[in-house]
Amino acid sequence: MTEVFPTLSLKERARRWSRTKELMNAFGVKCLIVPGLKGREQLEGYLSNDPAEGIVVFPLEGTPVVISWTGTRITRQMEEDAQGKSAWIDDIRIGPYGSVLVRVLNEKGLARSRIGVVGIESKAPGEMEGVLPYKTWAHVVKEFPGADFIELSDPFAEMVLVKSEEELALMRHSALIGEEACEKMLEMVKPGASERDLYRAITEVIFSHGGSPPAPFLIIHSGPNNLGWGPPIWQYQGGPSRVFREGDLVQAEIFPRYGGLESQQQMSVHLEPVDPVHRGCAAVAHVSYEAGLLALRPGRSFKEVCDAMERPLHEAGYWHLTPLIHSLSPIAWVSGTGVGIEQAKGVESLGGRIRSREVSGAPLIIKPGMVFELEPNACEGKQRVNIGGTVIVTENGVEELNILATRMQIVSC
């Protein structure tokens, strides 16, 4: 791949801030609180272009503020300024999130305002109960008895899903990193190599092209009938990793992130001889992938695409362990509801001081500029094959960003 490293311009900042204010006006809020903190998606980076493990306070009028827990975020920005790079947000405050958030809201005269919040009822993977710490939010609620807080995780995520041309350039770069990682995996998987060898090689590819790790950074599992998924256990527990043998299926889920945008690749490599069950799983998974390509069109609902991908598995008698499709940056995989959008029935939190937005359960509608991971997986008994790659929704269909991972690869021994 060519070593061109795209970045976002101040024009993109203006676009994002303008879209965010349109969202705020639609819900009648005077301020939006967007936490990144330890969350997987680092959503505050959408407004700041610099995830500081903190919170962005974005008022409808006036300048936004970044709240971080450490002064190193200020010194880091000082170095960026010295290199002539423009920070998106200059006002950075340091300290405990709750108390600093209260101080900033008071400064901006928002104590009795209608305030939007992201991260209370968010449905991101691994964050089904939100990302804001209880003590942080409890402190804010206590200090602002006259404020009207409304939860906006879902509409904010829907807004972020539609990418600009600048953002799509970052996504294409991320997917190119992933494609090269898949090439390296195909080269590395052979008898005598180990999961640890493969992990190191894929990691080197990602970092060498400017990629960074979301969590989990890399999933690798191998064996003739390994149904496990998630980061390899040896990565935490220590000890040796598995060595590949003839007849093994080696599978990886690769998560390169570039410029804050994440692509994914589900790479499956089978060492001969190929198990007949794996061959059948791979075939139906590819049919599901092709069905997703055909169904993923502007104007369709997310549920329609999910149903189209699931139909081949159901008809062939297979089941699936993980989602067949989800969005990227941010990730959402709740079938039929898109970004976790569910009927809101007066959700009460922290003594009724936060109201979920009222929605009718309307499905997410596919739009040009959205990015999805088609990752069909087919299971029979304890055997499973997972394939797939990243696609961009265009005006007339989709743009495939990955090729190798869209079918099971077979290696002669």
N, C-alpha and C positions, 0 to 999 in steps of 0.2 A: 504493500500500500504506500501511496505517496505521503511524505511527511509534511502535510499541510494541516495546521492546527487552527480550526475556525474558532472564533470567539463571538460574544454578543456585544452589540454596539449600544450607545446611548439612545439610538432610535428604538431599539428593542425595549429598553427601559421605559421610554415614553409610551410605547404600545401596551406594555404590561400594566403600567400604572393607570393608563386611561381605561383599559378594560376592567380593572379592579374597581375604579370609581363608578363605572357604569353598573357593575354588580351591586355596589353599595347603595347607589341611588335606587336601584330596583327594589331593594329591601328596606329602604328608608333608614339606613344606619349612618351615623356621623363618624364612626371609626371602625376599623377592622383590626382584630388581634390575630396574628398569624404566628404560631410557634413552630420552630423546627426542632429544637432541643435534641433529644436522642432518637427522634422519630426516623423511621426508615426513609421517608421521602424528603426530609429537610426542606419543608415547604416555605420557610421564611426566605430561602434563597431565591424563590420566584420574584420576590420584591426587592431583595438586596443584592442578588448575584454574588453572595458571599455568606454561605451558611456559617453562623458563628455559634452553633449549638445554643441558640437563643430564641428571642421573640421579636417580631417586627410589630410595632404599633403604627398603623397606617391611617391617619386622619383624612377625612374628606377634604378639609381645608388645612393648610399648613404643611410642614415638613414631617416626613416619617422618622421614626426612631428605631434603632436596633438596641435591644437589651441583651447583654451577654454576661456570662459568669466570670470571665477572666479578662484582664487588661491586655493579654497578648493579642487579642483581636484588634485592639487599637494600634499597638506597635506594628503588627503585620500590615495594617492599612497604611501606616506611615511609610513603610518601605515601598508599597505599591505607588503611593503618591510621588515618591522620589524617582520612580521609574517612568513617571508620566502617565500612569494608568488612572483613569477616573473612577473613583468609588461611586456606587449608586446612591448610598446613604452615608452622609457625613456624621450625623449625630449618633454616637454610640455611647450607651450608658452601661456601667459595670456594677454588679451587685446582685443580691438575692432577687430572683425574678419577681416574686409577689410584691415586695415593698417598692422596688423600682418601677414596676408596672403601675402601681397606685400613684406614685409621684408623677409619672409622665402623663397619666390620664388627667390628674388634677391640673397640671401645668396647662394642658390644652383645653381646660374648661369643659370636660366631658362627664363630670360626676353625675349628672342627671340626664344623660343622653341615651339614645338607643345605640347599642354597640354590638357589632357582629363579632363572633368568635369562631375560629377554626380550631378543631382539635379536641372538642369535648365529646362529640358523638361520631367521630371519624371511624371509618371501617377499614382502614388499611390492614394488610396482612400482618398479623402479630400485634395489632393495635386495635382490636375490636372494641375496646373500652376507652378509646381516646389516647391522647399523648400528653395532655397537660397534667402535671402533678397535682394531687389533691390539695396539698398545703398552699401551692401557688394560687390556685383558683379560689380556694376557700377564703384566703386573705383578701383577694380582690372583691369577692361577693360581700364580705363583711364590711369593707370600707366604702362600698358604693350602694347603700340601700335604695337610693333613688334612681339607679341606672336600670335600663331595660336591656338585658342581654339576650341576643338571639343567635342560635347555633347555625353556622353557615358552611360547615365542612363540605357538604355535598355540592352546593352550587359553586363553591370556590374550586373544588376539584374538577367539576365539569368545565369550568372556564379554562383551567390550566390544560385540560386534555387537548384542546385545539391549538396546534402549533403554527408558528409563523415560519417563513422561509429561513430565517436565521436559526431558529430552533431546529428545524428539520436538517440543516447542515450539520449541526452538532450530533443529531440522532444518526445520520448516515455515517458519520465518522465513528461513532460508538459501535454501530453494526459492522463496519469494516474491521474494527478491532476484533469483534467477536468472530467474524469469518476467518480471520487469520488464526485466531485461537483454535477454531475448529480444524483448520489445516494442520496445525501443530499436533492436535490430539490424534488425528488420523495417522500422522507420522509416528507418534510415540507409542500407540497401542500395539503391542506385540508381546509374545510370550517372554517372560523374564523381567519385563518392566513392571513398575509398581504404581499404585495409586499416588504415592508420595512423589514419584518422578513426574507423573502427569500433572499433578497439582502445581509443582514448581514450574514446569514448562509453560502451562497456560497462564500462570501468574506473571511470568516474565514477559509474555507477549502483551498482556493488558497494560502493565506498567510502562513498557518501552514505548508505547504509542500514546502516552498521556492519559490512560484510563485510571479510574479510581474505584475502590470497592464499596458497593452498597452492602447491606447485610441480608442474607448470607452472601459471602463473596463468591464462593464456588461450591457446587455440589458435585461429588463424585462417588459413585458406587459401582461395584463390579461383581461378577460371579455368574454361574449358570442359571440361578433362580433367585436373584436378590431383589426383593420387593421394597427395600428400604429407600428412603429419600431424606433430604436434608444434608447439612454439612457432614463430612466423614467423622465418625466417632473418634478415630485416632487423633484427630486434630486437637481435641480437648484432652483426651485421656492419656495421650502419649502412646508409646509402644510402636511396633512395626505396622506398616500398612500392607494391604493385600498385594500379592504378586500375581500378574495376569498369566492365565494358562489357556491352552487351546480349548475352544468351546465356550469361552467366557463372553458375556455381553458387558461392555464397559460403557457407562452412561454418565454424562455430565450436564449440569445446567450452569451456563456461563452468564455472568452478570456484568459486563463492562459498562461503566458509567463515564461519560465524558461531558464536561461542561455542565454537570448537574442533570444530564439526561441519560436514561438507562435503556439499553437494548438487552435482549436475552436470546440465547441459543440453546436448544435442547439437543445435544449431540449424542448419538448412539453408534457405537462401533462394535461389531460382532466378529470375534476371531473364529475362523472355521474350526470344526464343522458347525454349521448353523442349526440350532435347535428348531424343529418344526413349529413348536409353539411360538417361539420368538419370531419366526418368519411370518406366521399368521398375524400376530399382533402388529408387526411392522407394516404389513400390507393394509390392514384396516385403519391403522393410524394415519397412513399416507392418504387414504381415501377421505378420512375426516379432514385432513389438512386441505386437500383440494376443495372439499365442500365449503370450508371456511373462506378460501380465496374467492369462490363464486358468490357466497352470501354476503360478504363484507362490502357493502355498497352504501353510499350516502342515502339517507332517508330510511334505511332499515333500522329496526330496533336491535339492541344488543341481544335481547332474548331470541330473536329470530336467527341470529348468527349462531348462538349457542345451540339452539335446537337443530340447526342444519348440520353442525359438527357432531352432535351426539347421535344423530339418526343412524349413521353407518355402524357405530359401535353397538347400538341397541339391536339393530337388525341382524348383526353377526354374532350376537350373544356375548360380547365382551363388556367389561366394566372399566371405569377409569378412576385412578387414585387422586389425581390432581386436576385443576381446571383445564379445560380444552382451549380456552382463550381468556386473555385478560388484557386490559389496557396497560400502557406503560407511561410512566412519569406524569401523573401518579398511577400506581397499580390499583385496579379494582377488578374483582372477579365474581361478584355476587350475581348469579345467573338471573337475567331478566330485569335486573334493577340497576345495572351500571354502578357507579360509584357508591354502592351501599345505600341507594335511595330506597327507603321503605316508607310505608304509610306512617305518618307521625300521629301518634295518639296522645297528644298532650304530655310528651316526655318531660318528666320532672327530675331535676338534679340539684343537689345541694339546697334542699329546702324550697324547691320550686322557683329558684331564681334564674334558671336558664330555660328558655323555651326552644324546642326544636322547631324548625321551619315547618309550616303546614304544606304538605304535598299530597297529591292524589295517588301516589304510587306509579306515576307515569314512567315508562321505561326510558332508558338512555337511548337517544337517537344518534345513529352514526353520522358523523360530519367529516368533510374533507379536512385534512390536517391532523386528525387523530392518529395515534400510533398504537398498534396492538401486537401482542405476542400470540401467534397461533402455535399452541403447544399440545397437540393431541397425544394422548397416551392411552394405550389399550392393554388391558390386563386379562389374563386367564390363569386362574389359580394363584400361585405365588410368582408368576412370571409376568413381566411388564416391559413394554417398549415405549419410550417417550421421544418424540421428535419435534422439530419446529423451529421457527425463527421469527424475526421482526418484520412487520409490514406497515407501510404508511397508507392511509386512506386517501385516495385522490378524488378528483371530480367524477371520474368514470369507473373507478375500481380500486385496485391496490397496487402499490409498488413494493415488490419483494426485496428486502435488503439482505437476506441470507439464502444460501443455496445448499451447502453441504449438509446442514443439520435437518433439512426437510425430508430426508429419508434415512433409514438405517444403512450405515456403511458396512461392507463386509471385507475383511482382511484375510488373505490366504496365509497359512502358516507354513 
